[in-house]
Protein backbone atom coordinates (compact mmCIF):
# COMPACT_ATOMS: atom_id res chain seq x y z
CA UNK A 1 0.00 0.00 0.00
CA UNK A 2 0.99 3.64 -0.15
CA UNK A 3 3.83 5.11 -2.13
CA UNK A 4 7.31 3.82 -1.41
CA UNK A 5 10.34 5.98 -2.12
CA UNK A 6 13.24 3.92 -3.41
CA UNK A 7 16.73 5.28 -3.96
CA UNK A 8 18.32 3.58 -6.95
CA UNK A 9 21.97 3.65 -7.86
CA UNK A 10 22.56 3.76 -11.60
CA UNK A 11 25.18 1.25 -12.70
CA UNK A 12 26.75 1.66 -16.11
CA UNK A 13 28.12 -1.57 -17.51
CA UNK A 14 30.44 -1.44 -20.48
CA UNK A 15 30.28 0.66 -23.62
CA UNK A 16 27.69 -1.55 -25.34
CA UNK A 17 24.92 -0.75 -22.88
CA UNK A 18 22.95 2.39 -23.62
CA UNK A 19 20.89 2.43 -20.47
CA UNK A 20 22.28 1.95 -16.99
CA UNK A 21 21.03 -0.78 -14.71
CA UNK A 22 19.27 0.32 -11.54
CA UNK A 23 20.15 -1.21 -8.20
CA UNK A 24 18.01 -0.40 -5.13
CA UNK A 25 20.17 1.28 -2.50
CA UNK A 26 17.66 2.49 0.11
CA UNK A 27 13.93 2.35 0.79
CA UNK A 28 11.43 4.52 2.62
CA UNK A 29 8.36 2.31 2.76
CA UNK A 30 4.84 3.67 3.14
CA UNK A 31 2.73 0.68 4.24
CA UNK A 32 0.32 2.85 6.24
CA UNK A 33 -0.23 5.53 3.55
CA UNK A 34 1.51 8.20 5.63
CA UNK A 35 3.14 9.79 2.59
CA UNK A 36 -0.10 9.65 0.64
CA UNK A 37 -1.93 11.55 3.38
CA UNK A 38 0.79 14.21 3.51
CA UNK A 39 0.70 14.60 -0.26
CA UNK A 40 -3.08 15.09 -0.18
CA UNK A 41 -2.67 17.99 2.24
CA UNK A 42 -0.29 19.93 -0.01
CA UNK A 43 -1.50 18.91 -3.48
CA UNK A 44 -2.58 21.74 -5.72
CA UNK A 45 -1.37 24.50 -3.43
CA UNK A 46 1.30 25.57 -5.89
CA UNK A 47 4.20 24.93 -3.53
CA UNK A 48 4.90 21.30 -4.47
CA UNK A 49 4.75 20.92 -8.26
CA UNK A 50 7.16 17.99 -8.26
CA UNK A 51 5.43 16.07 -5.47
CA UNK A 52 2.04 16.87 -6.98
CA UNK A 53 3.02 14.48 -9.78
CA UNK A 54 3.39 11.47 -7.45
CA UNK A 55 0.92 8.85 -8.64
CA UNK A 56 -0.40 6.38 -6.05
CA UNK A 57 -0.80 3.81 -8.82
CA UNK A 58 2.29 4.61 -10.88
CA UNK A 59 5.86 5.77 -10.65
CA UNK A 60 7.57 9.14 -10.54
CA UNK A 61 11.33 9.25 -11.16
CA UNK A 62 13.22 12.12 -9.54
CA UNK A 63 16.79 12.38 -10.77
CA UNK A 64 19.70 13.84 -8.86
CA UNK A 65 19.35 17.13 -10.74
CA UNK A 66 15.91 17.63 -9.16
CA UNK A 67 17.08 16.90 -5.59
CA UNK A 68 17.30 20.61 -4.61
CA UNK A 69 13.67 21.14 -5.68
CA UNK A 70 12.62 17.97 -3.88
CA UNK A 71 14.23 19.20 -0.65
CA UNK A 72 12.31 22.48 -0.89
CA UNK A 73 9.06 20.62 -1.40
CA UNK A 74 9.77 18.21 1.45
CA UNK A 75 9.92 21.23 3.76
CA UNK A 76 6.31 21.91 2.76
CA UNK A 77 5.42 18.36 3.77
CA UNK A 78 7.19 18.85 7.10
CA UNK A 79 5.05 21.94 7.74
CA UNK A 80 1.81 19.93 7.46
CA UNK A 81 3.02 16.87 9.39
CA UNK A 82 0.81 16.41 12.46
CA UNK A 83 1.88 13.06 13.84
CA UNK A 84 5.32 11.73 14.80
CA UNK A 85 5.03 9.05 12.08
CA UNK A 86 4.47 11.77 9.48
CA UNK A 87 7.45 13.81 10.65
CA UNK A 88 9.60 10.66 10.62
CA UNK A 89 8.50 9.83 7.08
CA UNK A 90 9.53 13.30 5.91
CA UNK A 91 12.89 13.02 7.70
CA UNK A 92 13.63 9.75 5.95
CA UNK A 93 12.73 11.25 2.57
CA UNK A 94 15.01 14.21 3.26
CA UNK A 95 17.87 11.77 3.88
CA UNK A 96 17.26 10.16 0.48
CA UNK A 97 17.16 13.55 -1.24
CA UNK A 98 20.39 14.60 0.44
CA UNK A 99 22.07 11.46 -0.87
CA UNK A 100 21.02 12.58 -4.35
CA UNK A 101 22.72 15.91 -3.76
CA UNK A 102 26.03 14.21 -3.00
CA UNK A 103 26.18 12.02 -6.08
CA UNK A 104 24.80 12.19 -9.59
CA UNK A 105 24.49 8.46 -10.20
CA UNK A 106 21.30 7.98 -8.16
CA UNK A 107 17.61 8.65 -8.52
CA UNK A 108 14.57 8.43 -6.29
CA UNK A 109 11.51 6.62 -7.56
CA UNK A 110 8.19 7.16 -5.88
CA UNK A 111 6.53 3.82 -6.55
CA UNK A 112 2.79 3.41 -6.08
CA UNK A 113 0.87 0.18 -5.82
Secondary structure by P-SEA (a helix, b strand, c coil): ccbbbbbbbbbbccccccbbbbbbccccccccaaaaaaaaaccccccccccccccccbbbbbcccaaaaaaaaaaaaaaacccaaaaaaaaaaaaaaaaaaacccbbbbbccc
